[in-house]
Structure formats: C-alpha cells, structure tokens
C-alpha cells in the first residue's frame, strides 16, 4: 500500500453520543478534541447547512492534532437549492466562509447531490469547471463573494498553495451509466462509494487519485452497526484501493452512537496512522 488511509465519522456533534461514546461529563466544546485523539479525520458537515465562520474553522483546527484532516461538505444551497446551476457566486461565498483557514488540515470537499437530481453531463461538467483545484485558486474565487458574506466575515487568503480534491455523491439511478464514470475521470473528481443499505443506487469505482467512502448504515440510512464480516469486506476493498490511492472513509450511521465505534473497529483492520492518546479529564 502506498496510499494514505483515513477513517472517521460524518460529523461529531450528536447528543446521543454523549455517554455512549463520549465520556460522561465531557463538555461539548471538547468533543472534537476527544474524537480527534481516536481517529485521523472527520467529515465537517455543518458547512452543508449554512456558511460557517472563519473563527469556527480556526477553532476546529486548533482543537485537533497536527496530522488531523477535515473533509468539508459543500453547501446544500449549491447542490440542493441551486442544483449546480448559476453557482459561481454561491461557490465564492462558500470558499470565502473560512474553509481556507483550516490550512494544512483541509482535506477533500464532498458534494452530495439530492436524490431527485438526474444525470446531466453538461450541468456536471460546467460545475466541475468552476471548482478550484488549488488553495490559491480557491482564494481568488473567494474574493468574488457578494454581500451575503460581508467583508469582515470573509476569508480570502491562503497560507500556501496546496492542491484541492473534490468528491461527488449521487443518489439517482440515472447515474448508473459508464459515461458518468468517464466524466468524473476526465475532470479528476472522485466518485463517492456510498453504502445506503439499498436506499439509493450503489456505485463503486475509483475515478481520481483518491477514493472516498461513506457508510450510512447496514440496516437503513443512519441505522445499524456494521458486523465484523462486513467490516472485513470493507477493509479488503480499502486495501485494494490504497495500493496506489489515498482513501477517506466516513461512517454516517450516527444513530445509537455506532458510527464512532465502527470507525475505530475498521481502523484496527487497516494500516492507518496510529491514534494519538487523549488526556481529557471529564468536566462536571
């Protein structure tokens, strides 16, 4: 294996995890610190619901180990409301909202399409062409933000130039065509391998220099802990992809706090970077 494997969860702020995963008495502001001592990445999904603040991204970066990475979920205003049409300014606002403040901890961007959005190669190609592929390009795009993001809230600089990666998660059966995979390869966009317990179509392919996996549950969306045999199967797939690709894996079966436990269980089956012991004392 030459690729780097990172395993984590989709988000980390869930009331049902308190006491079931987070130690009893651990204050909410230290939950990210706790989980980042047990895994090497998380998927930041608050950015899907609204534009976050640069100060939040800076705080998240401070609370995590030096080698930690955040995947960042693109805004639903772009994917679900605008459905990828006329999104130059919304993209500028998104990239000006503070994502570049993560600096070296900024990982891939996840763009999740709504279930009703059909395969439209022209619309997809136009969207892919707008996506910045370096932090310098993202900073330049961020400068074009509008009044929805006031200048005092905008972050339009980068500490250094780094490559950016993008992954696409689809949910409509019209994407089950070889041409879609070819389009992703032509634009260097990773296909999200999304396991949804049969709720949405399952696609499995590596279309970029990295693989991106989302495990939403083995019984229904967000429900069900993966069995040992299922985790063995996923570990085997990941090892194959990691021969020459980086791999990012995020558990989204957040019901009953099984996601973080499944992430730790999968990590024991793979040669992932060692976890950093945490020394957080529960606070009453």
C-alpha positions in Angstrom: 0.0 0.0 0.0 1.3 3.4 -1.0 -1.9 5.4 -0.4 -2.8 7.0 2.9 -5.9 5.7 4.6 -8.0 8.0 6.9 -11.1 6.8 8.7 -13.5 8.9 10.7 -17.1 9.9 11.1 -19.5 12.2 9.4 -19.8 15.0 12.0 -19.1 14.7 15.7 -21.8 16.7 17.5 -24.6 14.3 18.4 -26.4 14.4 21.7 -27.0 10.6 21.6 -23.2 10.1 21.5 -22.8 11.6 25.0 -22.3 8.9 27.5 -22.5 6.2 24.8 -19.2 7.3 23.1 -18.1 10.5 24.7 -17.2 10.1 28.4 -19.9 11.1 30.8 -19.3 14.7 31.9 -17.2 15.6 28.9 -18.2 19.2 27.9 -19.4 19.7 24.3 -16.6 22.1 23.4 -14.1 19.2 24.0 -15.8 16.6 21.9 -13.8 17.3 18.8 -10.6 17.2 20.8 -11.7 13.8 22.2 -12.7 12.2 18.9 -9.6 13.5 17.1 -7.5 11.5 19.5 -9.1 8.3 18.3 -9.2 8.8 14.6 -7.3 10.8 12.0 -10.2 12.6 10.2 -13.8 13.7 10.4 -16.2 15.0 7.8 -17.3 18.5 8.6 -21.0 18.6 7.8 -22.2 21.9 9.4 -20.9 23.6 6.2 -23.7 21.8 4.3 -26.4 23.5 6.2 -25.0 27.1 6.4 -22.0 29.2 5.8 -19.7 28.8 8.8 -17.4 31.5 10.2 -13.6 31.7 9.8 -13.3 31.8 13.6 -15.0 28.4 13.7 -12.7 26.8 11.2 -9.7 28.2 13.1 -11.0 26.8 16.4 -11.6 23.4 14.9 -8.0 23.4 13.6 -6.6 24.3 17.0 -8.5 21.6 18.7 -7.1 18.7 16.7 -3.7 17.1 16.3 -1.2 18.3 13.8 -1.8 15.4 11.4 -5.6 15.6 11.5 -7.6 16.3 8.3 -11.1 17.6 7.8 -13.2 16.7 4.8 -15.6 19.6 4.1 -19.1 19.1 2.8 -20.2 21.6 0.2 -23.3 23.8 0.9 -26.8 22.5 0.2 -27.6 25.9 -1.3 -25.3 25.0 -4.2 -26.2 21.3 -4.5 -29.9 21.1 -3.4 -31.4 24.5 -3.9 -29.5 25.8 -7.0 -28.9 22.2 -8.1 -25.5 23.2 -9.6 -27.0 26.0 -11.8 -25.7 29.6 -11.7 -23.4 28.8 -8.7 -20.4 31.0 -9.3 -21.3 33.5 -6.6 -22.5 30.8 -4.1 -19.2 29.0 -4.7 -17.3 32.2 -4.0 -19.3 32.7 -0.8 -18.7 29.1 0.3 -14.9 29.3 -0.2 -14.8 32.7 1.4 -16.6 31.4 4.5 -13.4 30.2 6.2 -12.5 26.8 4.8 -9.0 28.0 3.8 -8.4 28.8 7.5 -8.0 25.1 8.1 -4.7 25.4 6.2 -2.8 22.1 6.2 -5.8 20.3 7.8 -8.1 21.0 4.8 -8.9 17.7 3.1 -11.2 16.8 0.2 -14.5 18.5 -0.5 -17.7 16.4 -0.6 -20.5 17.5 -2.9 -23.7 15.5 -2.3 -26.4 15.7 -4.9 -30.1 15.4 -3.9 -32.0 12.2 -4.7 -34.1 13.8 -7.4 -31.2 15.3 -9.4 -30.8 13.2 -12.6 -27.6 12.6 -14.5 -26.9 15.7 -16.7 -23.4 15.6 -18.1 -23.5 19.2 -19.4 -24.6 20.6 -16.0 -22.0 18.4 -14.2 -19.1 19.4 -16.5 -19.9 23.1 -16.1 -19.9 22.7 -12.3 -16.7 20.8 -12.3 -15.0 23.5 -14.3 -15.9 26.0 -11.6 -14.3 24.1 -8.8 -10.9 25.4 -7.7 -8.1 22.8 -7.8 -5.7 24.7 -5.6 -5.9 26.8 -2.5 -4.6 29.8 -4.4 -7.5 29.4 -7.0 -9.9 29.0 -4.1 -8.7 32.2 -2.5 -9.0 34.0 -5.8 -12.6 32.7 -6.2 -13.4 33.7 -2.6 -12.6 37.3 -3.4 -15.7 37.4 -5.6 -18.1 36.8 -2.7 -21.1 39.0 -2.5 -22.9 40.9 0.3 -24.3 37.7 1.7 -20.9 37.3 3.2 -19.7 40.7 4.5 -16.0 41.6 4.1 -15.5 41.3 7.8 -16.7 37.7 7.8 -14.8 36.7 4.6 -11.5 34.7 4.5 -9.9 35.2 1.1 -6.3 34.2 1.6 -4.3 31.0 1.9 -1.1 30.4 3.8 0.4 28.5 0.9 -0.6 26.9 -2.4 -1.9 23.4 -2.0 -3.9 21.1 -4.3 -7.6 20.6 -3.6 -9.6 17.5 -4.1 -13.3 17.1 -4.8 -15.7 14.1 -4.5 -19.2 13.7 -5.7 -22.0 11.6 -4.1 -25.0 10.8 -6.3 -28.4 9.3 -5.5 -30.4 9.0 -8.7 -30.4 5.8 -10.8 -29.7 7.6 -14.0 -26.1 7.9 -12.8 -25.7 4.1 -13.3 -24.0 4.5 -16.7 -20.4 4.1 -17.7 -20.4 7.6 -19.2 -20.7 9.1 -15.8 -17.5 7.4 -14.6 -15.7 8.6 -17.7 -16.9 12.2 -17.0 -15.6 12.0 -13.4 -12.2 10.8 -14.7 -11.9 13.5 -17.3 -12.4 16.1 -14.5 -10.4 14.3 -11.8 -13.4 14.1 -9.5 -13.7 11.1 -7.1 -16.9 9.0 -7.1 -18.2 8.6 -3.6 -18.7 4.9 -2.8 -21.9 5.4 -0.8 -23.4 2.5 1.1 -27.0 3.2 2.0 -28.5 -0.2 2.8 -30.3 -0.3 -0.6 -31.9 3.2 -0.2 -30.0 4.7 -3.1 -28.1 3.2 -6.1 -24.6 1.8 -5.2 -21.7 2.8 -7.4 -18.2 1.6 -6.8 -15.2 2.9 -8.8 -12.0 4.9 -8.3 -12.2 7.9 -10.7 -9.5 10.2 -9.3 -6.2 9.9 -7.4 -8.1 9.2 -4.2 -11.1 7.2 -3.1 -13.9 8.5 -0.9 -16.3 6.1 1.0 -19.4 7.0 3.0 -21.0 4.2 5.1 -24.5 5.3 6.0 -25.7 2.2 7.8 -26.2 -1.5 7.2 -29.9 -1.6 8.1 -31.3 1.7 6.9 -30.0 5.2 6.5 -28.1 6.2 9.6 -29.1 2.9 11.4 -27.2 -0.2 12.2 -23.7 -1.2 13.3 -21.6 -3.0 10.7 -20.8 -6.6 11.6 -17.3 -8.0 11.8 -17.7 -9.7 8.5 -18.9 -6.6 6.8 -16.0 -4.6 8.2 -13.6 -7.3 7.0 -15.1 -6.9 3.5 -14.7 -3.1 3.6 -11.2 -3.4 4.9 -10.3 -5.7 1.9 -11.8 -3.2 -0.6 -9.9 -0.3 1.1 -6.6 -2.2 1.0 -7.1 -2.8 -2.7 -7.8 0.9 -3.4 -5.0 2.0 -1.2 -2.4 0.2 -3.3 -2.0 3.4 -5.3 -4.7 5.8 -4.0 -5.3 7.7 -0.8 -8.6 6.6 0.8 -11.0 8.5 3.0 -13.8 6.6 4.9 -16.5 8.2 6.9 -19.2 6.4 8.9 -22.6 8.2 8.9 -24.6 5.6 10.9 -24.9 8.1 13.7 -28.0 6.5 15.4 -27.2 5.0 18.8 -23.6 6.2 18.6 -22.4 3.3 16.5 -20.6 5.4 13.9 -17.5 6.3 16.0 -17.3 2.7 17.4 -17.5 1.3 13.8 -14.8 3.7 12.7 -12.4 2.5 15.4 -13.2 -1.1 14.7 -12.5 -0.6 11.0 -9.2 1.2 11.7 -7.9 -1.9 13.6 -8.2 -3.9 10.4 -6.1 -1.5 8.4 -2.6 0.0 8.4 -3.7 3.5 9.4 -1.7 6.1 11.2 -1.6 5.4 14.9 -4.1 7.3 17.1 -2.9 9.9 19.5 -3.8 9.2 23.1 -6.1 11.8 24.5 -5.8 13.0 28.1 -9.1 14.8 28.5 -10.5 14.8 32.0 -14.3 14.8 32.2 -15.7 18.1 33.4 -18.7 18.2 35.6 
